[in-house]
């Protein structure tokens, strides 16, 4: 499967299991599969919940700072890839 870098984790909210992600390349759609990889993080998941400014969104574009519900702990500076 091909992976395309789409952004970077900017923050992780432990109590919410949410990663703040700054998108830099490409679009991210609800239902896409992502791969989060970093020094100690390495997991894939489907995007089930995505928010921007506390509002649910279905599509995020480059420059958007979004929140993603994640299944594992993500860390600042982890790279986010879209799996296709």
The first five atom37 places (N, CA, C, CB, O) and aatype in JSON, in Angstrom:
{
  "aatype": [20, 20, 20, 20, 20, 20, 20, 20, 20, 20, 20, 20, 20, 20, 20, 20, 20, 20, 20, 20, 20, 20, 20, 20, 20, 20, 20, 20, 20, 20, 20, 20, 20, 20, 20, 20, 20, 20, 20, 20, 20, 20, 20, 20, 20, 20, 20, 20, 20, 20, 20, 20, 20, 20, 20, 20, 20, 20, 20, 20, 20, 20, 20, 20, 20, 20, 20, 20, 20, 20, 20, 20, 20, 20, 20, 20, 20, 20, 20, 20, 20, 20, 20, 20],
  "atom_mask": [
    [1, 1, 1, 1, 1],
    [1, 1, 1, 1, 1],
    [1, 1, 1, 1, 1],
    [1, 1, 1, 1, 1],
    [1, 1, 1, 1, 1],
    [1, 1, 1, 1, 1],
    [1, 1, 1, 1, 1],
    [1, 1, 1, 1, 1],
    [1, 1, 1, 1, 1],
    [1, 1, 1, 1, 1],
    [1, 1, 1, 1, 1],
    [1, 1, 1, 1, 1],
    [1, 1, 1, 1, 1],
    [1, 1, 1, 1, 1],
    [1, 1, 1, 1, 1],
    [1, 1, 1, 1, 1],
    [1, 1, 1, 1, 1],
    [1, 1, 1, 1, 1],
    [1, 1, 1, 1, 1],
    [1, 1, 1, 1, 1],
    [1, 1, 1, 1, 1],
    [1, 1, 1, 1, 1],
    [1, 1, 1, 1, 1],
    [1, 1, 1, 1, 1],
    [1, 1, 1, 1, 1],
    [1, 1, 1, 1, 1],
    [1, 1, 1, 1, 1],
    [1, 1, 1, 1, 1],
    [1, 1, 1, 1, 1],
    [1, 1, 1, 1, 1],
    [1, 1, 1, 1, 1],
    [1, 1, 1, 1, 1],
    [1, 1, 1, 1, 1],
    [1, 1, 1, 1, 1],
    [1, 1, 1, 1, 1],
    [1, 1, 1, 1, 1],
    [1, 1, 1, 1, 1],
    [1, 1, 1, 1, 1],
    [1, 1, 1, 1, 1],
    [1, 1, 1, 1, 1],
    [1, 1, 1, 1, 1],
    [1, 1, 1, 1, 1],
    [1, 1, 1, 1, 1],
    [1, 1, 1, 1, 1],
    [1, 1, 1, 1, 1],
    [1, 1, 1, 1, 1],
    [1, 1, 1, 1, 1],
    [1, 1, 1, 1, 1],
    [1, 1, 1, 1, 1],
    [1, 1, 1, 1, 1],
    [1, 1, 1, 1, 1],
    [1, 1, 1, 1, 1],
    [1, 1, 1, 1, 1],
    [1, 1, 1, 1, 1],
    [1, 1, 1, 1, 1],
    [1, 1, 1, 1, 1],
    [1, 1, 1, 1, 1],
    [1, 1, 1, 1, 1],
    [1, 1, 1, 1, 1],
    [1, 1, 1, 1, 1],
    [1, 1, 1, 1, 1],
    [1, 1, 1, 1, 1],
    [1, 1, 1, 1, 1],
    [1, 1, 1, 1, 1],
    [1, 1, 1, 1, 1],
    [1, 1, 1, 1, 1],
    [1, 1, 1, 1, 1],
    [1, 1, 1, 1, 1],
    [1, 1, 1, 1, 1],
    [1, 1, 1, 1, 1],
    [1, 1, 1, 1, 1],
    [1, 1, 1, 1, 1],
    [1, 1, 1, 1, 1],
    [1, 1, 1, 1, 1],
    [1, 1, 1, 1, 1],
    [1, 1, 1, 1, 1],
    [1, 1, 1, 1, 1],
    [1, 1, 1, 1, 1],
    [1, 1, 1, 1, 1],
    [1, 1, 1, 1, 1],
    [1, 1, 1, 1, 1],
    [1, 1, 1, 1, 1],
    [1, 1, 1, 1, 1],
    [1, 1, 1, 1, 1]
  ],
  "atom_positions": [
    [[0.84, -1.19, 0.0], [0.0, 0.0, 0.0], [0.88, 1.25, 0.0], [-0.96, 0.0, 1.22], [1.91, 1.3, 0.68]],
    [[0.48, 2.22, -0.77], [1.23, 3.46, -0.87], [0.84, 4.41, 0.27], [1.0, 4.14, -2.24], [-0.32, 4.46, 0.68]],
    [[1.82, 5.13, 0.77], [1.57, 6.12, 1.83], [2.03, 7.49, 1.35], [2.3, 5.73, 3.15], [3.08, 7.63, 0.72]],
    [[1.22, 8.5, 1.66], [1.52, 9.87, 1.31], [1.54, 10.7, 2.59], [0.49, 10.44, 0.3], [0.58, 10.69, 3.35]],
    [[2.63, 11.42, 2.82], [2.71, 12.27, 4.0], [1.7, 13.4, 3.86], [4.15, 12.84, 4.2], [1.66, 14.09, 2.84]],
    [[0.88, 13.59, 4.9], [-0.13, 14.64, 4.84], [-0.01, 15.65, 5.99], [-1.51, 14.03, 4.86], [-0.6, 16.73, 5.93]],
    [[0.76, 15.3, 7.03], [0.85, 16.25, 8.13], [1.67, 15.75, 9.3], [-0.51, 16.58, 8.61], [2.35, 14.73, 9.22]],
    [[1.6, 16.53, 10.39], [2.39, 16.27, 11.59], [1.52, 16.45, 12.83], [3.61, 17.2, 11.64], [0.68, 17.35, 12.89]],
    [[1.74, 15.58, 13.81], [1.04, 15.72, 15.09], [1.64, 16.92, 15.83], [1.15, 14.41, 15.95], [2.85, 17.01, 15.99]],
    [[0.77, 17.84, 16.27], [1.23, 19.03, 16.99], [0.98, 18.92, 18.49], [0.55, 20.27, 16.44], [1.62, 19.6, 19.29]],
    [[0.02, 18.06, 18.88], [-0.3, 17.91, 20.3], [-1.1, 16.62, 20.49], [-1.1, 19.14, 20.83], [-1.76, 16.16, 19.56]],
    [[-1.02, 16.05, 21.69], [-1.84, 14.88, 22.01], [-2.57, 15.16, 23.31], [-0.97, 13.59, 22.12], [-1.96, 15.49, 24.32]],
    [[-3.89, 15.02, 23.27], [-4.74, 15.24, 24.43], [-5.04, 13.88, 25.06], [-6.06, 16.0, 24.04], [-5.95, 13.17, 24.6]],
    [[-4.3, 13.52, 26.09], [-4.37, 12.2, 26.7], [-5.77, 11.82, 27.15], [-3.43, 12.12, 27.86], [-6.25, 10.73, 26.85]],
    [[-6.44, 12.72, 27.87], [-7.75, 12.4, 28.43], [-8.84, 12.24, 27.36], [-8.15, 13.48, 29.4], [-9.87, 11.63, 27.63]],
    [[-8.62, 12.79, 26.16], [-9.59, 12.69, 25.08], [-9.21, 11.65, 24.02], [-9.77, 14.03, 24.42], [-10.03, 11.28, 23.18]],
    [[-7.95, 11.19, 24.04], [-7.4, 10.31, 23.0], [-7.51, 10.99, 21.64], [-8.14, 8.95, 22.98], [-7.92, 10.38, 20.65]],
    [[-7.13, 12.27, 21.61], [-7.21, 13.08, 20.39], [-5.82, 13.62, 20.05], [-8.22, 14.25, 20.55], [-5.11, 14.12, 20.92]],
    [[-5.46, 13.51, 18.78], [-4.21, 14.08, 18.28], [-4.53, 15.35, 17.51], [-3.43, 13.05, 17.39], [-5.39, 15.34, 16.63]],
    [[-3.83, 16.43, 17.83], [-3.91, 17.64, 17.04], [-2.97, 17.46, 15.86], [-3.55, 18.92, 17.88], [-1.79, 17.16, 16.05]],
    [[-3.47, 17.66, 14.65], [-2.68, 17.43, 13.44], [-2.73, 18.66, 12.55], [-3.18, 16.18, 12.67], [-3.81, 19.19, 12.27]],
    [[-1.56, 19.13, 12.1], [-1.47, 20.21, 11.13], [-1.27, 19.56, 9.77], [-0.3, 21.22, 11.47], [-0.25, 18.91, 9.53]],
    [[-2.25, 19.73, 8.88], [-2.13, 19.16, 7.54], [-1.25, 20.06, 6.68], [-3.54, 18.99, 6.88], [-1.42, 21.28, 6.65]],
    [[-0.3, 19.43, 5.99], [0.62, 20.19, 5.15], [0.49, 19.84, 3.67], [2.04, 19.96, 5.59], [0.77, 20.67, 2.81]],
    [[0.06, 18.61, 3.39], [-0.01, 18.14, 2.0], [-1.26, 17.29, 1.8], [1.26, 17.34, 1.63], [-1.55, 16.42, 2.62]],
    [[-1.99, 17.54, 0.74], [-3.13, 16.7, 0.4], [-4.33, 16.9, 1.32], [-2.73, 15.27, 0.43], [-4.28, 17.64, 2.29]],
    [[-5.4, 16.21, 0.98], [-6.64, 16.28, 1.75], [-6.79, 15.01, 2.58], [-7.86, 16.48, 0.82], [-6.24, 13.96, 2.25]],
    [[-7.55, 15.14, 3.66], [-7.9, 13.99, 4.49], [-9.41, 13.95, 4.59], [-7.23, 14.08, 5.9], [-10.05, 14.94, 4.94]],
    [[-9.98, 12.78, 4.29], [-11.43, 12.6, 4.32], [-11.81, 11.63, 5.44], [-11.94, 12.09, 2.97], [-11.06, 10.71, 5.75]],
    [[-12.97, 11.85, 6.01], [-13.5, 10.9, 6.99], [-13.62, 9.55, 6.28], [-14.89, 11.37, 7.57], [-14.13, 9.48, 5.17]],
    [[-13.15, 8.49, 6.91], [-13.16, 7.17, 6.3], [-11.81, 6.76, 5.72], [-14.19, 7.11, 5.23], [-11.59, 5.58, 5.45]],
    [[-10.89, 7.74, 5.52], [-9.55, 7.41, 5.04], [-8.8, 6.61, 6.1], [-8.77, 8.7, 4.67], [-9.11, 6.68, 7.29]],
    [[-7.81, 5.85, 5.66], [-6.91, 5.15, 6.57], [-5.64, 5.97, 6.69], [-6.61, 3.7, 6.08], [-5.07, 6.41, 5.7]],
    [[-5.19, 6.16, 7.95], [-3.96, 6.91, 8.19], [-2.95, 6.03, 8.92], [-4.24, 8.19, 9.0], [-3.31, 5.04, 9.56]],
    [[-1.69, 6.41, 8.81], [-0.59, 5.74, 9.5], [0.15, 6.83, 10.26], [0.37, 4.96, 8.5], [0.65, 7.79, 9.66]],
    [[0.23, 6.7, 11.58], [0.96, 7.66, 12.4], [2.24, 6.99, 12.84], [0.11, 8.15, 13.63], [2.23, 5.93, 13.46]],
    [[3.37, 7.64, 12.51], [4.68, 7.03, 12.78], [5.61, 8.07, 13.38], [5.3, 6.44, 11.5], [5.71, 9.2, 12.9]],
    [[6.28, 7.66, 14.43], [7.25, 8.53, 15.07], [8.31, 7.7, 15.76], [6.57, 9.47, 16.06], [8.48, 6.52, 15.47]],
    [[9.03, 8.33, 16.7], [10.12, 7.66, 17.4], [9.62, 6.42, 18.14], [10.79, 8.61, 18.4], [10.27, 5.37, 18.1]],
    [[8.48, 6.53, 18.8], [7.92, 5.38, 19.53], [6.49, 5.05, 19.1], [7.95, 5.65, 21.02], [5.91, 4.1, 19.62]],
    [[5.92, 5.8, 18.18], [4.55, 5.55, 17.69], [4.63, 4.88, 16.33], [3.74, 6.88, 17.6], [5.5, 5.19, 15.52]],
    [[3.71, 3.95, 16.09], [3.63, 3.3, 14.78], [2.32, 2.51, 14.72], [4.87, 2.36, 14.54], [2.27, 1.34, 15.12]],
    [[1.26, 3.15, 14.2], [-0.02, 2.46, 14.1], [-0.84, 3.01, 12.94], [-0.81, 2.59, 15.41], [-0.66, 4.15, 12.5]],
    [[-1.74, 2.16, 12.45], [-2.67, 2.54, 11.39], [-4.09, 2.51, 11.94], [-2.54, 1.59, 10.16], [-4.4, 1.73, 12.84]],
    [[-4.93, 3.36, 11.39], [-6.34, 3.37, 11.78], [-7.16, 4.08, 10.73], [-6.52, 4.05, 13.14], [-6.65, 4.81, 9.89]],
    [[-8.46, 3.83, 10.8], [-9.43, 4.52, 9.94], [-9.82, 5.82, 10.64], [-10.69, 3.62, 9.65], [-9.96, 5.85, 11.86]],
    [[-10.01, 6.9, 9.87], [-10.45, 8.18, 10.43], [-11.95, 8.12, 10.65], [-10.06, 9.37, 9.48], [-12.73, 8.14, 9.7]],
    [[-12.34, 8.04, 11.93], [-13.76, 7.96, 12.28], [-14.31, 9.3, 12.75], [-13.98, 6.92, 13.36], [-15.48, 9.62, 12.53]],
    [[-13.44, 10.1, 13.39], [-13.89, 11.37, 13.96], [-12.84, 12.43, 13.7], [-14.17, 11.25, 15.48], [-11.66, 12.25, 14.03]],
    [[-13.27, 13.54, 13.1], [-12.35, 14.62, 12.75], [-13.05, 15.95, 13.04], [-11.91, 14.53, 11.25], [-14.19, 16.15, 12.63]],
    [[-12.36, 16.85, 13.75], [-12.94, 18.14, 14.1], [-11.97, 19.27, 13.81], [-13.35, 18.17, 15.57], [-10.75, 19.1, 13.81]],
    [[-12.56, 20.44, 13.56], [-11.77, 21.67, 13.43], [-12.57, 22.76, 14.13], [-11.47, 22.03, 11.92], [-13.75, 22.95, 13.83]],
    [[-11.94, 23.48, 15.04], [-12.61, 24.52, 15.82], [-13.86, 23.98, 16.52], [-12.99, 25.7, 14.91], [-14.9, 24.64, 16.56]],
    [[-13.75, 22.76, 17.08], [-14.81, 22.11, 17.85], [-16.06, 21.81, 17.03], [-15.2, 22.97, 19.02], [-17.14, 21.64, 17.58]],
    [[-15.9, 21.73, 15.7], [-17.01, 21.36, 14.82], [-16.59, 20.14, 14.01], [-17.4, 22.55, 13.88], [-15.47, 20.07, 13.51]],
    [[-17.5, 19.18, 13.88], [-17.22, 17.98, 13.11], [-17.09, 18.33, 11.63], [-18.34, 16.92, 13.31], [-17.89, 19.09, 11.08]],
    [[-16.05, 17.77, 10.99], [-15.84, 18.0, 9.56], [-15.66, 16.65, 8.86], [-14.59, 18.93, 9.32], [-15.32, 15.65, 9.49]],
    [[-15.88, 16.64, 7.55], [-15.7, 15.43, 6.74], [-14.45, 15.48, 5.88], [-16.91, 15.21, 5.86], [-13.93, 14.45, 5.46]],
    [[-13.95, 16.71, 5.61], [-12.78, 16.89, 4.75], [-11.88, 17.96, 5.37], [-13.19, 17.28, 3.29], [-12.35, 19.01, 5.8]],
    [[-10.57, 17.68, 5.4], [-9.59, 18.67, 5.86], [-8.6, 18.91, 4.72], [-8.84, 18.18, 7.16], [-8.25, 18.0, 3.98]],
    [[-8.16, 20.17, 4.59], [-7.27, 20.57, 3.5], [-5.94, 21.08, 4.06], [-7.95, 21.66, 2.61], [-5.85, 21.37, 5.26]],
    [[-4.91, 21.2, 3.21], [-3.63, 21.71, 3.68], [-3.79, 23.06, 4.4], [-2.65, 21.86, 2.51], [-4.51, 23.94, 3.93]],
    [[-3.11, 23.2, 5.52], [-3.19, 24.41, 6.33], [-4.17, 24.29, 7.47], [-3.57, 25.57, 5.47], [-4.16, 25.11, 8.39]],
    [[-5.03, 23.26, 7.43], [-6.01, 23.05, 8.51], [-5.32, 22.43, 9.72], [-7.17, 22.15, 8.03], [-4.46, 21.56, 9.59]],
    [[-5.71, 22.89, 10.9], [-5.25, 22.34, 12.18], [-6.44, 21.59, 12.76], [-4.71, 23.47, 13.17], [-7.4, 22.21, 13.23]],
    [[-6.38, 20.26, 12.72], [-7.54, 19.45, 13.07], [-7.28, 18.58, 14.29], [-7.94, 18.58, 11.89], [-6.14, 18.39, 14.7]],
    [[-8.35, 18.06, 14.84], [-8.27, 17.08, 15.91], [-8.8, 15.75, 15.41], [-9.05, 17.55, 17.15], [-9.87, 15.69, 14.82]],
    [[-8.03, 14.68, 15.66], [-8.42, 13.34, 15.25], [-8.49, 12.43, 16.46], [-7.44, 12.77, 14.2], [-7.56, 12.41, 17.27]],
    [[-9.57, 11.69, 16.61], [-9.62, 10.67, 17.64], [-8.71, 9.53, 17.19], [-11.1, 10.17, 17.89], [-8.84, 9.03, 16.07]],
    [[-7.78, 9.12, 18.07], [-6.81, 8.08, 17.72], [-6.93, 6.88, 18.66], [-5.38, 8.65, 17.75], [-7.38, 7.01, 19.79]],
    [[-6.51, 5.72, 18.15], [-6.64, 4.48, 18.9], [-5.44, 4.2, 19.81], [-6.82, 3.33, 17.95], [-5.51, 3.36, 20.7]],
    [[-4.33, 4.91, 19.58], [-3.13, 4.76, 20.4], [-2.57, 6.14, 20.72], [-2.06, 3.89, 19.69], [-3.01, 7.15, 20.17]],
    [[-1.6, 6.16, 21.62], [-0.97, 7.42, 22.02], [-0.12, 7.95, 20.86], [-0.1, 7.23, 23.3], [0.75, 7.25, 20.35]],
    [[-0.38, 9.18, 20.46], [0.43, 9.85, 19.44], [1.28, 10.9, 20.14], [-0.48, 10.51, 18.32], [0.92, 11.38, 21.21]],
    [[2.4, 11.25, 19.55], [3.32, 12.19, 20.17], [3.6, 13.36, 19.23], [4.63, 11.49, 20.55], [3.53, 13.22, 18.01]],
    [[3.93, 14.51, 19.82], [4.28, 15.68, 19.01], [5.39, 15.3, 18.06], [4.7, 16.87, 19.91], [6.3, 14.56, 18.42]],
    [[5.32, 15.82, 16.85], [6.29, 15.62, 15.78], [6.15, 14.28, 15.07], [7.69, 15.74, 16.32], [6.91, 14.01, 14.13]],
    [[5.19, 13.41, 15.48], [4.94, 12.19, 14.71], [4.44, 12.6, 13.33], [3.89, 11.27, 15.44], [3.76, 13.61, 13.18]],
    [[4.78, 11.81, 12.33], [4.35, 12.07, 10.96], [3.06, 11.32, 10.68], [5.44, 11.67, 9.94], [2.89, 10.18, 11.1]],
    [[2.15, 11.99, 9.98], [0.85, 11.38, 9.63], [0.84, 11.14, 8.12], [-0.36, 12.3, 10.06], [1.08, 12.05, 7.32]],
    [[0.56, 9.9, 7.75], [0.48, 9.49, 6.34], [-0.93, 9.02, 6.02], [1.51, 8.36, 6.04], [-1.59, 8.43, 6.86]],
    [[-1.39, 9.29, 4.79], [-2.63, 8.72, 4.29], [-2.26, 7.45, 3.54], [-3.42, 9.75, 3.37], [-1.37, 7.48, 2.68]],
    [[-2.93, 6.35, 3.84], [-2.66, 5.06, 3.21], [-3.65, 4.87, 2.07], [-2.75, 3.89, 4.23], [-4.85, 5.05, 2.25]],
    [[-3.13, 4.51, 0.89], [-4.04, 4.29, -0.25], [-3.74, 2.97, -0.93], [-3.92, 5.44, -1.26], [-4.4, 2.61, -1.9]]
  ]
}
